[in-house]
Amino acid sequence: MLPDAANPERGRFVRDQASALARLQDVHVTLHEFPPGAAQLARSAVELRRRFAHPPGAAHERWDIVHAHFGLTAWPSLTVRARAHALTVHGTDVRHPRTRIVTAAALPLIDLLAAVSAPLAAELPTRRARVRARVLPCGVDLERFHAVPRPQARTALGLAAQQPYLLFPADPARASKRHDLAAALADAVGVPLLSLGGVDPEEVPLHVNAANAVLIPSEREGFGLAALEALACDVPVLATPVGIHQQALAGVAGTLCAPFDLELWKESVTPHLRSPDPRVEGRQSAERFSATRMAELVRDAWEEALRPSG
């Protein structure tokens, strides 16, 4: 998931987890990324073996953990010698028909198997995989995502100070995110719809804070990080009940977690469009899924995987 000029946001959630892990005591992390595509996947196996045959300064030792993200990446990661191999699945690696087959073939070779949410773990291809899978989300970076005054965020983005805005927090080209539904709602209430396709990750918190509400009408989510990022900024969220959304939005007044229904969502979002500065008390909910807390879960899972059995 190496980013490029057209997709600067690609893989940011994995990099955030690597950074959070590196900040923990006695954890040392080396991150390796490569671009998407079958040819790059094949090259990465050779490059990983060449670059990471041994840990730095330990010429004849194995790595403790090699942790891959996304099912296809498990295969090149297995070329690196380690005491344990881990894999986190994120959604398409389990749901896409061909990718699911390739991912399933790698699972018996993985010592620590994880999914980013319990619903996704339940979709793993075998009963044994579903039973042994851990839930290890990537988490929200609370240092990047926090409340910023709306006028400040809009000025930074060149947006009108008094105009209400809605935000679709994904690339419109991703069909499962259902930009068409968000656009239908924006049209129904007569408000511009912003989106995050091709947006620099450093500007995403400004887009969230500039919006009166964040719309997430996804058909499916592996986890649902965008909802947590909005909550961390105390920005209202309307989301479908997939991924982590129900758990994250439960008890947060001013949010909606329900199947998309134009009239229901219109009724829910209208008060936020009429308010000059709509906010919800969402940060406390987001803190339960902070990048630091999720990194601690990953570290604990690593330690368990490395513990001698018996």
C-alpha positions as CSV (number, residue, x, y, z in Angstrom):
1,M,0.0,0.0,0.0
2,L,2.8,2.4,-0.8
3,P,1.3,5.8,-1.5
4,D,1.8,7.8,-4.7
5,A,0.8,11.2,-6.0
6,A,-2.6,10.0,-7.1
7,N,-3.2,8.1,-3.8
8,P,-1.4,9.9,-1.0
9,E,-3.7,8.4,1.6
10,R,-3.0,4.8,0.7
11,G,-1.9,2.6,3.6
12,R,-1.8,5.5,6.2
13,F,-3.6,3.4,8.8
14,V,-0.9,0.7,8.7
15,R,1.8,3.4,9.0
16,D,0.0,4.9,11.9
17,Q,0.0,1.5,13.7
18,A,3.7,1.0,13.0
19,S,4.4,4.4,14.4
20,A,2.3,3.7,17.5
21,L,4.1,0.4,18.0
22,A,7.5,2.0,17.7
23,R,6.5,4.4,20.5
24,L,5.9,1.5,22.9
25,Q,8.6,0.6,25.4
26,D,10.9,-2.3,24.2
27,V,9.3,-2.5,20.8
28,H,11.4,-2.0,17.7
29,V,9.7,-1.8,14.3
30,T,10.9,-1.8,10.8
31,L,8.3,-1.0,8.2
32,H,8.5,-2.3,4.6
33,E,6.0,-1.1,2.0
34,F,5.5,-1.8,-1.7
35,P,3.1,-0.6,-4.4
36,P,-0.1,-2.6,-5.2
37,G,-0.3,-5.0,-8.1
38,A,0.6,-8.6,-8.9
39,A,4.1,-7.8,-10.4
40,Q,5.0,-5.8,-7.3
41,L,3.8,-8.6,-5.0
42,A,6.1,-11.0,-6.8
43,R,9.1,-8.6,-6.6
44,S,8.5,-7.9,-2.9
45,A,9.2,-11.5,-2.0
46,V,12.7,-11.2,-3.5
47,E,13.3,-7.8,-2.0
48,L,12.1,-8.8,1.5
49,R,14.3,-11.9,1.5
50,R,17.3,-9.8,0.3
51,R,16.8,-6.9,2.7
52,F,15.5,-8.6,5.8
53,A,17.3,-12.0,5.9
54,H,18.3,-11.1,9.5
55,P,17.5,-8.4,12.0
56,P,19.9,-5.4,12.0
57,G,23.0,-6.2,14.1
58,A,22.1,-9.8,14.5
59,A,23.5,-11.6,11.4
60,H,22.6,-15.1,12.5
61,E,19.3,-14.5,14.2
62,R,15.7,-14.5,13.1
63,W,13.2,-11.7,13.5
64,D,10.8,-12.1,16.4
65,I,7.7,-11.2,14.4
66,V,7.0,-10.6,10.8
67,H,3.5,-9.0,10.6
68,A,1.8,-8.7,7.3
69,H,-1.3,-6.5,6.5
70,F,-3.7,-7.9,3.9
71,G,-3.9,-11.5,2.9
72,L,-1.9,-11.4,-0.3
73,T,1.0,-9.8,1.6
74,A,1.2,-12.9,3.8
75,W,3.0,-14.8,1.0
76,P,6.0,-12.5,0.5
77,S,6.2,-12.0,4.3
78,L,6.8,-15.7,4.7
79,T,10.1,-15.5,2.9
80,V,11.6,-13.7,6.0
81,R,12.7,-16.0,8.8
82,A,11.0,-15.2,12.1
83,R,10.0,-16.8,15.3
84,A,6.4,-16.1,14.4
85,H,4.5,-14.8,11.4
86,A,1.4,-12.7,11.9
87,L,-1.3,-11.5,9.5
88,T,-4.1,-8.9,9.8
89,V,-6.9,-9.1,7.3
90,H,-8.8,-5.9,6.4
91,G,-11.8,-6.8,4.2
92,T,-11.2,-7.2,0.5
93,D,-8.7,-9.9,1.2
94,V,-11.5,-11.9,2.7
95,R,-14.4,-10.8,0.5
96,H,-13.0,-10.7,-3.0
97,P,-13.5,-14.2,-4.5
98,R,-10.0,-14.7,-6.0
99,T,-8.2,-12.9,-3.2
100,R,-10.1,-14.9,-0.6
101,I,-8.8,-18.2,-2.1
102,V,-5.2,-17.0,-2.0
103,T,-5.6,-15.6,1.5
104,A,-7.1,-18.8,2.7
105,A,-4.2,-20.9,1.4
106,A,-1.8,-18.8,3.5
107,L,-3.7,-19.1,6.8
108,P,-2.3,-22.5,7.9
109,L,1.2,-21.0,7.7
110,I,0.4,-18.0,10.0
111,D,1.1,-18.2,13.7
112,L,-0.9,-15.1,14.7
113,L,-4.1,-14.4,12.7
114,A,-6.0,-11.2,13.2
115,A,-8.9,-9.3,11.7
116,V,-9.6,-5.6,12.2
117,S,-13.2,-6.3,13.6
118,A,-15.2,-9.1,15.0
119,P,-17.7,-9.1,12.1
120,L,-14.7,-9.5,9.7
121,A,-13.2,-12.3,11.8
122,A,-16.5,-14.1,11.4
123,E,-16.1,-13.9,7.6
124,L,-12.8,-15.8,7.5
125,P,-12.9,-18.7,5.2
126,T,-12.5,-21.7,7.6
127,R,-13.9,-22.5,11.0
128,R,-10.4,-22.9,12.5
129,A,-9.4,-19.5,11.2
130,R,-12.6,-17.9,12.7
131,V,-12.0,-19.6,16.1
132,R,-8.3,-18.6,16.4
133,A,-8.5,-15.1,14.9
134,R,-7.8,-12.1,17.2
135,V,-9.4,-8.7,16.7
136,L,-6.6,-6.2,16.2
137,P,-7.7,-2.9,14.7
138,C,-5.3,-0.2,13.6
139,G,-6.9,2.5,15.6
140,V,-7.3,6.3,15.3
141,D,-4.4,8.7,15.6
142,L,-5.7,11.1,18.3
143,E,-2.8,13.5,17.8
144,R,-3.8,14.1,14.2
145,F,-7.6,14.0,14.7
146,H,-8.9,16.5,17.2
147,A,-11.4,19.3,17.1
148,V,-10.3,22.3,15.1
149,P,-12.5,25.5,14.9
150,R,-14.6,25.2,11.8
151,P,-13.8,28.7,10.5
152,Q,-10.1,27.8,10.8
153,A,-10.5,24.5,9.0
154,R,-12.6,26.1,6.2
155,T,-10.2,29.0,5.7
156,A,-7.2,26.5,5.4
157,L,-9.1,24.6,2.7
158,G,-10.4,27.7,0.9
159,L,-14.0,26.9,1.7
160,A,-16.8,29.4,2.4
161,A,-17.0,30.3,6.1
162,Q,-20.9,30.3,6.4
163,Q,-21.7,27.5,3.9
164,P,-22.8,24.2,5.4
165,Y,-20.8,21.2,4.0
166,L,-21.1,17.4,4.2
167,L,-18.1,15.1,3.9
168,F,-17.9,11.7,2.3
169,P,-14.7,10.3,3.9
170,A,-13.4,8.1,1.1
171,D,-12.5,8.0,-2.6
172,P,-15.8,8.2,-4.6
173,A,-14.4,5.6,-7.0
174,R,-14.6,2.9,-4.2
175,A,-18.1,1.5,-5.1
176,S,-18.7,-0.3,-1.8
177,K,-18.4,3.0,0.1
178,R,-21.6,4.2,-1.8
179,H,-20.7,7.8,-2.8
180,D,-24.0,7.7,-4.7
181,L,-26.0,7.5,-1.5
182,A,-24.1,10.3,0.1
183,A,-24.5,12.4,-3.0
184,A,-28.3,11.7,-3.0
185,L,-28.5,13.0,0.5
186,A,-26.4,16.1,-0.2
187,D,-28.6,16.8,-3.2
188,A,-31.8,16.4,-1.1
189,V,-30.7,18.9,1.5
190,G,-29.0,21.2,-1.0
191,V,-25.5,21.1,0.5
192,P,-22.1,20.6,-1.2
193,L,-20.5,17.2,-0.6
194,L,-16.8,17.1,0.0
195,S,-14.8,13.8,-0.5
196,L,-11.4,12.5,0.3
197,G,-10.3,11.0,-3.0
198,G,-6.6,12.0,-3.5
199,V,-6.5,14.2,-0.4
200,D,-3.2,14.5,1.4
201,P,-3.5,12.6,4.8
202,E,-2.3,15.7,6.6
203,E,-5.3,17.6,5.3
204,V,-7.9,15.0,6.2
205,P,-8.5,16.3,9.8
206,L,-9.2,19.8,8.3
207,H,-11.8,18.3,5.9
208,V,-13.4,16.5,8.9
209,N,-13.6,19.6,11.0
210,A,-14.8,21.7,8.1
211,A,-17.9,19.5,7.6
212,N,-21.2,19.9,9.4
213,A,-21.5,16.1,9.4
214,V,-19.6,13.0,8.0
215,L,-21.6,10.6,5.9
216,I,-20.6,6.9,5.8
217,P,-23.3,4.9,3.9
218,S,-21.0,2.0,3.2
219,E,-22.2,-1.4,2.1
220,R,-19.5,-3.0,4.2
221,E,-16.5,-2.0,6.2
222,G,-13.6,-4.1,7.5
223,F,-13.3,-1.8,10.5
224,G,-14.6,1.8,10.0
225,L,-11.8,4.1,10.9
226,A,-13.4,7.1,9.2
227,A,-16.2,7.1,11.8
228,L,-13.7,7.1,14.6
229,E,-11.7,10.0,13.1
230,A,-14.8,12.1,12.9
231,L,-15.8,11.2,16.5
232,A,-12.2,12.2,17.6
233,C,-13.0,15.6,16.2
234,D,-16.4,15.7,17.8
235,V,-18.0,16.0,14.4
236,P,-21.5,14.4,13.8
237,V,-21.5,11.1,12.0
238,L,-24.2,9.2,10.0
239,A,-23.2,5.7,9.2
240,T,-24.6,2.3,8.2
241,P,-24.4,-0.5,10.8
242,V,-21.3,-2.2,9.4
243,G,-17.8,-2.8,10.8
244,I,-17.3,-1.0,14.1
245,H,-20.0,1.7,13.5
246,Q,-22.6,0.4,15.9
247,Q,-20.1,0.0,18.7
248,A,-18.4,3.3,18.1
249,L,-21.6,5.4,17.7
250,A,-23.6,3.8,20.5
251,G,-24.6,6.4,23.1
252,V,-23.2,9.4,21.2
253,A,-26.0,11.8,20.9
254,G,-26.3,13.6,17.5
255,T,-25.0,10.6,15.5
256,L,-27.0,8.0,13.5
257,C,-26.2,4.4,12.9
258,A,-28.9,2.9,10.6
259,P,-29.4,1.4,7.2
260,F,-29.5,4.2,4.5
261,D,-32.9,5.6,4.1
262,L,-33.0,9.0,2.5
263,E,-35.8,10.4,4.6
264,L,-34.4,9.1,7.9
265,W,-30.9,10.4,7.1
266,K,-32.2,13.7,5.9
267,E,-34.2,14.1,9.1
268,S,-31.1,13.3,11.2
269,V,-28.6,15.5,9.3
270,T,-30.8,18.6,9.0
271,P,-30.2,19.9,12.6
272,H,-26.5,19.8,12.0
273,L,-26.9,21.8,8.8
274,R,-28.9,24.5,10.6
275,S,-26.4,24.8,13.4
276,P,-23.4,27.2,12.9
277,D,-21.1,24.9,14.7
278,P,-22.5,21.4,15.2
279,R,-20.5,19.2,17.5
280,V,-21.1,15.9,19.3
281,E,-19.3,14.4,22.3
282,G,-17.6,11.7,20.4
283,R,-14.0,11.8,21.4
284,Q,-14.4,9.6,24.5
285,S,-15.8,6.9,22.2
286,A,-12.9,7.3,19.8
287,E,-10.4,7.1,22.6
288,R,-11.4,3.5,23.2
289,F,-9.9,2.7,19.7
290,S,-6.8,5.0,19.8
291,A,-3.8,4.0,17.8
292,T,-1.8,3.6,21.1
293,R,-4.4,1.3,22.7
294,M,-4.7,-0.8,19.6
295,A,-0.9,-1.0,19.3
296,E,-0.8,-2.3,22.9
297,L,-3.2,-5.0,21.9
298,V,-0.9,-5.9,19.0
299,R,2.2,-6.0,21.2
300,D,0.3,-8.2,23.7
301,A,-0.7,-10.6,20.9
302,W,2.9,-10.7,19.7
303,E,4.2,-11.6,23.2
304,E,1.6,-14.3,23.5
305,A,2.6,-15.7,20.1
306,L,6.2,-15.8,21.1
307,R,5.6,-17.4,24.5
308,P,6.7,-21.0,24.7
309,S,3.7,-23.4,24.6
310,G,3.1,-25.8,27.4
